[in-house]
Amino acid sequence: MNTAENASLRILSLEDSELDAELILRELKQGGLEFVSTRVQNGDDFERALAEFRPGLVLADYKLPTFNGAQALAMARERCPDVPVIIISGAVGEETAVELLKNGATDFVLKDRIHGRLVPAVHRALREVAERDARCQAEADLRALNEQLEQRVVDRTRELWAKNAIMEEDLDMARELQMAFLPQHFPTLPRGVEQAASAVKFCSIFHPTSSVSGDFFNVVRVSDTAVGVFICDVMGHGVRAALVTAMMRALEEQLGELAGNPGALLTEMNRALRGILRQLGTTLFTTACYIIVDVANGRLTFANAGHPSPLLLHGSPRGVEPITARRVPGPALGLIDDVEYITHELPIAAGDRILAFTDGLFEVENANAEPFSVDRLRELIRSRAGLPLAELLQDVFDEVEHFAEGQEFSDDVCLIGMEISRLAASAA
């Protein structure tokens, strides 16, 4: 065995000729290779050396008395398939050489061409091994990285599922709280009578497009003979809009002393909302309308802040008219400082109905991107005006939903109906 200090290459030589073995080793050393080597001369020793010596390169003579290079190649391919095998022979036919290369030999060198041919063949074989090892290492690193990434995705997905579950719980709680803000029972006139005996009756449909809504409404008792309906629609959707509806609910309660004056109430709401939004440094607005019906004097008072005009359905003679001011209605709340909203009046009669709604009801589109439109909504209400109030509201909503042809509503929908059964003479 020949050794070289700090050598890393281990060469197994299958060669029965002492002279040829020395020639091969000398050629390798002159070629600048550092290695340790061992030589065997038969199949049994070759098989044992593969297992015990664990070579990084095999140099095999093709023809030995009891063993040959083809057998050695087959054994090396089976025992250590990644180790390169170079066949060295004194004379062999071209067909045999081609067959050896097909069976996995790395190279084939004739003994009379060892000088100048063997060392390049070894370098090429070792380079191929290094490239293959580098490729395998890169593939292993890539697999490990993919496994890490997959695990991170699994972990991140688990975290997101957990966070989403918490968020869903929070949204469910927010929805429950928001629904709790809406009227659970409508006021009656006179106070304390059953809903069926009240001078005013109410119905509503509330249809948020997500867990929480940017629409809000409330019905409040203003006096022993008057009730007020407040409706608003916050810009946008989802949690942000829902938070503003909570602010509107709080402002409505805070400004309760102005409940009898629609214009004053919207004016103070705008002032308060502008102050809050100024602190937040954001642009946000909400349309709103506040209507008061007083059965004592047969009057309807209202103020509008950029909200779709409610509709007044006359009981006799039948007709539908928008509840709107002669002048341009005031801007939406939260946009402009120091806006003075004006209170307007209209006469009402027993049998009249009032429908207030948000724009989600008529802006819904069908499959052809055609909006339902305000005009179509008014005509629909006019054609259904003879129905009982609750049936009228449900029929209108169903028709709009049918128009959408399965398309999801793009905006929240709020629809409130009020029916004036009788005026003050028989209300007390």
C-alpha positions as CSV (number, residue, x, y, z in Angstrom):
1,M,0.0,0.0,0.0
2,N,1.3,3.5,-0.9
3,T,0.3,6.4,1.3
4,A,0.5,10.2,1.0
5,E,0.1,12.5,4.0
6,N,-3.2,14.2,4.3
7,A,-4.5,12.3,1.2
8,S,-8.2,12.2,0.7
9,L,-8.6,10.0,-2.4
10,R,-8.7,6.3,-1.8
11,I,-7.9,4.2,-4.9
12,L,-8.6,0.5,-5.3
13,S,-6.5,-1.1,-8.0
14,L,-7.4,-4.4,-9.5
15,E,-4.2,-5.5,-11.2
16,D,-2.3,-8.8,-11.3
17,S,0.9,-7.3,-12.8
18,E,3.3,-5.8,-10.3
19,L,5.0,-3.9,-13.1
20,D,1.8,-2.4,-14.5
21,A,0.6,-1.6,-10.9
22,E,3.8,0.4,-10.3
23,L,3.5,2.1,-13.6
24,I,0.0,3.2,-12.8
25,L,0.9,4.5,-9.4
26,R,3.9,6.4,-10.7
27,E,1.8,8.0,-13.4
28,L,-0.8,9.1,-10.8
29,K,1.9,10.6,-8.6
30,Q,3.6,12.4,-11.4
31,G,0.2,13.8,-12.3
32,G,0.1,15.6,-8.9
33,L,-2.6,13.4,-7.3
34,E,-2.5,12.7,-3.6
35,F,-4.0,9.4,-2.6
36,V,-3.8,6.2,-0.7
37,S,-4.2,3.0,-2.6
38,T,-4.5,-0.8,-2.2
39,R,-4.1,-3.4,-4.8
40,V,-6.0,-6.7,-5.2
41,Q,-5.7,-9.5,-7.8
42,N,-8.8,-11.6,-7.6
43,G,-12.6,-11.3,-7.2
44,D,-12.8,-12.3,-3.5
45,D,-10.2,-9.7,-2.5
46,F,-11.8,-7.1,-4.7
47,E,-15.2,-7.7,-3.1
48,R,-13.7,-7.5,0.4
49,A,-11.8,-4.3,-0.5
50,L,-15.0,-2.6,-1.7
51,A,-16.5,-3.1,1.7
52,E,-13.5,-2.6,3.9
53,F,-11.2,-0.1,2.1
54,R,-14.2,1.9,0.8
55,P,-12.5,3.4,-2.3
56,G,-13.3,6.7,-4.0
57,L,-12.0,5.4,-7.3
58,V,-11.6,2.0,-8.9
59,L,-8.9,1.2,-11.5
60,A,-9.6,-2.3,-12.9
61,D,-7.6,-4.3,-15.3
62,Y,-9.9,-5.9,-17.8
63,K,-8.3,-9.3,-18.0
64,L,-7.1,-11.3,-15.0
65,P,-6.6,-15.1,-14.7
66,T,-9.8,-15.7,-12.6
67,F,-11.6,-12.4,-12.8
68,N,-12.1,-9.6,-15.3
69,G,-13.0,-5.9,-15.5
70,A,-16.6,-6.6,-16.6
71,Q,-17.2,-8.6,-13.4
72,A,-15.4,-6.0,-11.3
73,L,-17.6,-3.3,-12.9
74,A,-20.8,-5.2,-12.2
75,M,-19.7,-5.8,-8.6
76,A,-18.8,-2.2,-8.0
77,R,-22.0,-0.9,-9.5
78,E,-23.9,-3.2,-7.1
79,R,-21.8,-2.5,-3.9
80,C,-20.9,1.2,-4.4
81,P,-22.7,2.6,-7.4
82,D,-21.4,6.2,-6.8
83,V,-17.7,5.2,-7.1
84,P,-16.3,5.8,-10.6
85,V,-14.6,2.8,-12.3
86,I,-11.9,3.3,-14.9
87,I,-11.1,0.1,-17.0
88,I,-7.4,-0.3,-17.9
89,S,-6.5,-2.9,-20.5
90,G,-3.7,-4.0,-22.6
91,A,-5.9,-4.8,-25.6
92,V,-9.6,-5.0,-26.0
93,G,-12.0,-4.7,-28.9
94,E,-14.1,-1.6,-29.6
95,E,-17.3,-3.4,-29.0
96,T,-16.2,-4.6,-25.6
97,A,-15.1,-1.0,-24.7
98,V,-18.5,0.4,-25.8
99,E,-20.3,-2.3,-23.8
100,L,-18.3,-1.5,-20.7
101,L,-19.1,2.2,-21.0
102,K,-22.8,1.4,-21.5
103,N,-22.7,-0.8,-18.3
104,G,-21.4,2.1,-16.2
105,A,-17.7,2.4,-16.6
106,T,-16.5,6.0,-16.3
107,D,-13.7,5.7,-18.8
108,F,-11.5,3.2,-20.7
109,V,-7.7,3.6,-20.9
110,L,-5.3,1.3,-22.9
111,K,-2.2,0.4,-21.0
112,D,0.1,1.7,-23.8
113,R,-1.6,5.1,-23.5
114,I,-1.5,5.4,-19.7
115,H,1.0,8.2,-19.9
116,G,-0.9,11.4,-20.8
117,R,-4.2,9.6,-20.8
118,L,-4.8,8.2,-17.3
119,V,-4.4,11.3,-15.1
120,P,-6.9,13.4,-17.2
121,A,-9.3,10.4,-17.1
122,V,-9.0,10.3,-13.3
123,H,-9.4,14.1,-13.0
124,R,-12.5,13.9,-15.2
125,A,-13.9,11.1,-13.1
126,L,-13.3,12.9,-9.9
127,R,-14.8,16.1,-11.3
128,E,-17.9,14.2,-12.3
129,V,-18.1,12.8,-8.8
130,A,-17.7,16.2,-7.3
131,E,-20.3,17.7,-9.6
132,R,-22.7,14.9,-8.8
133,D,-22.0,15.2,-5.1
134,A,-22.6,19.0,-5.3
135,R,-25.7,18.4,-7.3
136,C,-26.9,15.8,-4.7
137,Q,-26.1,18.2,-1.9
138,A,-27.9,21.0,-3.6
139,E,-30.9,18.8,-4.1
140,A,-30.7,17.7,-0.5
141,D,-30.4,21.3,0.7
142,L,-33.4,22.2,-1.6
143,R,-35.4,19.3,-0.2
144,A,-34.5,20.3,3.3
145,L,-35.4,23.9,2.5
146,N,-38.7,22.8,0.9
147,E,-39.4,20.7,4.0
148,Q,-38.6,23.7,6.2
149,L,-40.8,26.0,4.0
150,E,-43.6,23.4,4.0
151,Q,-43.4,23.2,7.8
152,R,-43.4,27.0,8.0
153,V,-46.4,27.1,5.8
154,V,-48.1,24.4,8.0
155,D,-47.2,26.4,11.1
156,R,-48.2,29.7,9.6
157,T,-51.4,28.2,8.3
158,R,-52.2,26.9,11.7
159,E,-51.5,30.3,13.2
160,L,-53.7,32.0,10.6
161,W,-56.5,29.5,11.3
162,A,-56.2,30.2,15.0
163,K,-56.2,33.9,14.4
164,N,-59.0,33.7,11.9
165,A,-61.0,31.7,14.4
166,I,-60.4,34.4,17.0
167,M,-61.3,37.0,14.4
168,E,-64.5,35.2,13.5
169,E,-65.4,35.0,17.1
170,D,-64.8,38.7,17.4
171,L,-66.8,39.4,14.3
172,D,-69.6,37.2,15.6
173,M,-69.6,39.2,18.8
174,A,-69.4,42.5,16.9
175,R,-72.4,41.4,14.8
176,E,-74.4,40.4,17.9
177,L,-73.5,43.8,19.5
178,Q,-74.5,45.7,16.3
179,M,-77.8,43.8,16.1
180,A,-78.4,44.7,19.7
181,F,-78.0,48.3,18.8
182,L,-81.0,48.0,16.4
183,P,-84.5,48.4,17.8
184,Q,-85.7,45.1,19.4
185,H,-89.2,46.6,20.1
186,F,-90.8,49.5,18.4
187,P,-92.5,52.3,20.4
188,T,-96.3,52.5,20.4
189,L,-98.7,55.5,20.5
190,P,-100.2,55.9,22.9
191,R,-97.5,54.5,25.3
192,G,-98.1,51.0,26.5
193,V,-100.7,49.8,24.1
194,E,-100.2,46.6,22.1
195,Q,-98.5,47.0,18.7
196,A,-101.7,46.1,16.9
197,A,-103.6,49.0,18.6
198,S,-100.8,51.6,18.1
199,A,-101.4,54.7,16.0
200,V,-98.1,54.0,14.3
201,K,-96.8,50.6,13.3
202,F,-93.3,49.6,12.1
203,C,-91.6,46.9,10.1
204,S,-87.9,46.6,9.0
205,I,-85.5,44.4,7.0
206,F,-81.8,44.6,7.8
207,H,-79.5,42.7,5.4
208,P,-75.7,43.2,6.0
209,T,-73.4,42.0,3.2
210,S,-70.7,40.8,5.7
211,S,-70.5,40.0,9.4
212,V,-71.0,43.6,10.4
213,S,-72.8,46.4,8.6
214,G,-72.3,50.1,7.8
215,D,-76.0,50.7,7.9
216,F,-77.9,51.6,11.0
217,F,-81.4,52.7,12.0
218,N,-83.3,53.5,15.1
219,V,-86.9,54.3,16.1
220,V,-87.4,56.5,19.2
221,R,-90.3,58.0,21.1
222,V,-90.1,61.7,20.8
223,S,-93.2,62.6,22.8
224,D,-96.5,61.0,23.8
225,T,-97.7,61.7,20.2
226,A,-94.6,61.6,18.1
227,V,-92.0,59.1,17.1
228,G,-88.7,59.5,15.2
229,V,-87.0,57.3,12.6
230,F,-83.2,57.7,12.2
231,I,-81.4,55.9,9.4
232,C,-77.8,56.3,8.2
233,D,-75.4,54.6,5.8
234,V,-71.6,54.9,6.5
235,M,-69.1,55.0,3.7
236,G,-67.5,51.6,3.0
237,H,-68.2,48.2,4.5
238,G,-67.0,45.9,7.2
239,V,-65.5,46.6,10.6
240,R,-64.5,50.2,9.9
241,A,-68.0,51.2,8.8
242,A,-69.5,49.2,11.7
243,L,-67.4,51.2,14.2
244,V,-68.8,54.4,12.8
245,T,-72.3,53.2,13.1
246,A,-71.6,52.6,16.8
247,M,-70.4,56.2,17.0
248,M,-73.6,57.3,15.3
249,R,-75.7,55.3,17.8
250,A,-73.7,56.9,20.7
251,L,-74.2,60.4,19.2
252,E,-77.9,59.8,18.8
253,E,-78.2,59.0,22.5
254,Q,-75.9,61.7,23.6
255,L,-77.9,64.3,21.6
256,G,-81.3,62.9,22.8
257,E,-82.5,66.4,23.9
258,L,-82.5,67.4,20.2
259,A,-84.7,64.4,19.2
260,G,-87.6,66.7,18.5
261,N,-85.7,68.8,16.0
262,P,-84.4,66.9,13.0
263,G,-82.3,69.7,11.6
264,A,-80.7,70.5,15.0
265,L,-79.9,66.9,15.6
266,L,-78.1,66.4,12.3
267,T,-76.3,69.7,12.7
268,E,-74.9,68.6,16.1
269,M,-74.1,65.1,14.8
270,N,-72.1,66.6,12.0
271,R,-70.2,68.9,14.4
272,A,-69.4,66.0,16.7
273,L,-68.4,63.7,13.9
274,R,-66.2,66.3,12.3
275,G,-64.4,66.7,15.6
276,I,-63.8,63.0,16.0
277,L,-62.6,62.5,12.4
278,R,-60.3,65.5,12.6
279,Q,-58.5,63.9,15.5
280,L,-58.2,60.6,13.5
281,G,-56.9,62.5,10.5
282,T,-59.1,60.5,8.1
283,T,-61.8,61.3,5.6
284,L,-65.1,59.5,6.2
285,F,-68.7,60.3,5.9
286,T,-72.2,58.9,6.5
287,T,-75.5,59.8,4.8
288,A,-78.4,60.2,7.3
289,C,-82.0,61.1,7.4
290,Y,-84.2,61.8,10.5
291,I,-88.0,61.8,10.2
292,I,-90.5,62.7,13.0
293,V,-94.2,61.8,12.7
294,D,-96.5,63.6,15.1
295,V,-100.0,62.1,15.1
296,A,-101.3,65.0,17.2
297,N,-100.9,67.6,14.5
298,G,-100.7,65.4,11.4
299,R,-97.3,66.7,10.5
300,L,-94.1,65.0,9.3
301,T,-90.8,66.9,10.0
302,F,-87.5,65.8,8.6
303,A,-83.9,66.7,7.8
304,N,-81.6,65.0,5.3
305,A,-77.8,64.7,5.1
306,G,-77.2,63.4,1.6
307,H,-79.3,60.3,2.2
308,P,-81.7,58.7,-0.5
309,S,-85.1,60.4,-0.1
310,P,-87.6,58.3,1.8
311,L,-90.9,57.7,0.2
312,L,-94.4,58.8,1.4
313,L,-97.1,56.4,0.3
314,H,-100.5,58.1,0.6
315,G,-103.4,56.1,1.7
316,S,-106.0,58.1,-0.1
317,P,-105.8,58.8,-2.9
318,R,-103.0,56.4,-3.5
319,G,-99.7,57.8,-4.6
320,V,-96.0,57.7,-3.9
321,E,-93.9,60.9,-3.5
322,P,-90.3,61.4,-2.3
323,I,-89.9,63.0,1.1
324,T,-87.5,65.7,0.0
325,A,-86.8,69.4,0.5
326,R,-87.5,72.0,-2.1
327,R,-83.9,73.1,-1.8
328,V,-80.9,70.9,-2.3
329,P,-80.6,68.6,0.8
330,G,-77.6,69.1,3.1
331,P,-74.3,67.2,2.5
332,A,-73.4,63.9,4.2
333,L,-72.3,64.0,7.8
334,G,-68.6,64.3,8.5
335,L,-67.6,66.2,5.3
336,I,-68.0,69.9,6.0
337,D,-67.7,72.0,9.1
338,D,-70.5,74.2,10.4
339,V,-73.3,72.9,8.2
340,E,-76.8,74.0,9.4
341,Y,-79.3,71.3,8.4
342,I,-82.8,72.6,7.9
343,T,-86.0,71.0,9.3
344,H,-88.7,70.6,6.7
345,E,-92.4,69.7,7.1
346,L,-95.1,67.8,5.2
347,P,-98.7,67.0,6.1
348,I,-99.7,63.4,6.7
349,A,-103.0,61.5,7.0
350,A,-104.3,58.3,8.5
351,G,-103.4,55.4,6.2
352,D,-100.1,57.0,5.0
353,R,-97.0,55.0,5.0
354,I,-93.3,56.0,5.1
355,L,-90.5,53.9,3.6
356,A,-86.9,54.8,4.4
357,F,-84.0,52.8,3.0
358,T,-80.2,52.8,2.2
359,D,-78.8,52.9,-1.3
360,G,-77.8,49.2,-1.1
361,L,-81.5,48.4,-1.9
362,F,-81.5,50.1,-5.4
363,E,-77.8,50.0,-6.4
364,V,-77.8,46.2,-6.6
365,E,-76.8,45.0,-10.1
366,N,-77.9,42.0,-12.2
367,A,-75.7,39.7,-14.2
368,N,-75.5,42.4,-16.9
369,A,-74.2,45.0,-14.4
370,E,-77.5,46.9,-14.7
371,P,-78.4,48.6,-11.4
372,F,-81.9,48.3,-10.0
373,S,-82.2,52.1,-9.8
374,V,-84.3,54.4,-7.7
375,D,-87.0,54.9,-10.4
376,R,-87.5,51.1,-10.6
377,L,-87.7,50.9,-6.8
378,R,-90.4,53.7,-6.7
379,E,-92.4,52.0,-9.4
380,L,-92.2,48.7,-7.6
381,I,-93.4,50.2,-4.3
382,R,-96.2,52.0,-6.2
383,S,-97.3,48.7,-7.7
384,R,-97.3,47.0,-4.3
385,A,-98.8,49.9,-2.3
386,G,-102.0,48.0,-1.5
387,L,-100.2,45.2,0.4
388,P,-100.0,45.1,4.2
389,L,-96.8,46.8,5.5
390,A,-94.8,43.8,6.4
391,E,-95.8,42.0,3.2
392,L,-95.0,45.1,1.2
393,L,-91.4,45.3,2.6
394,Q,-90.7,41.7,2.1
395,D,-92.1,41.7,-1.4
396,V,-89.9,44.7,-2.3
397,F,-86.8,43.0,-1.0
398,D,-87.6,39.7,-2.7
399,E,-88.1,41.5,-6.0
400,V,-84.8,43.3,-5.7
401,E,-83.1,40.0,-4.8
402,H,-84.7,38.3,-7.8
403,F,-83.5,41.1,-10.0
404,A,-79.9,40.4,-8.9
405,E,-80.2,36.9,-10.5
406,G,-78.1,35.3,-7.8
407,Q,-75.5,38.1,-7.6
408,E,-74.5,39.0,-4.1
409,F,-75.6,42.4,-2.8
410,S,-72.7,44.7,-3.1
411,D,-73.8,46.9,-0.2
412,D,-75.7,46.6,3.0
413,V,-79.4,46.9,2.8
414,C,-81.7,48.6,5.4
415,L,-85.4,49.1,4.8
416,I,-87.8,50.5,7.4
417,G,-91.5,51.0,7.0
418,M,-93.9,53.1,9.1
419,E,-97.7,53.0,8.9
420,I,-99.9,55.8,10.3
421,S,-103.1,54.0,11.4
422,R,-104.8,57.0,12.9
423,L,-104.1,60.6,13.9
424,A,-104.4,62.2,17.4
425,A,-108.2,62.5,17.7
426,S,-108.3,58.7,18.4
427,A,-104.8,58.1,19.5
428,A,-104.8,59.3,23.1
